[in-house]
Amino acid sequence: MATKPGALKVQKSEEALRLSPRGDLVASTVESLRSGMLKAIDGAQGPVVLDLGTARQIDSLGITLTLGLFKSCQKKGIGFSVEGVSPDILRVFRLFNLTRFFPIEEAAK
């Protein structure tokens, strides 16, 4: 059975809390992801990693969600980073100059 777009996988480890949304971060999925992500961050004790390994697109709502997650982590005094981004999403992050706020790692090729 395929994973529904907008589904969220949350993995806690000693190193970090990993948030892995399934699919793109676009208007049709952001609202279903937002509350689960913020709830997970609320309980986080260490760094948070947003894993975008399955995302191929991000729109303005996805950027807004990512910035909101970053700000929530800042308020808690914990680290935030984004991993597994596609070249297209990395271009969008660079266009918005988000690389100056938090680490962004491109997916392994």
Secondary structure, 3 states (H helix, E strand, C coil): CCCCCCCEEEEECCCCEEEEECCCECHHHHHHHHHHHHHHHHCCCCCEEEECCCCCCECHHHHHHHHHHHHHHHHHCCCEEEEEECHHHHHHHHHCCHHHCCCEEECCC
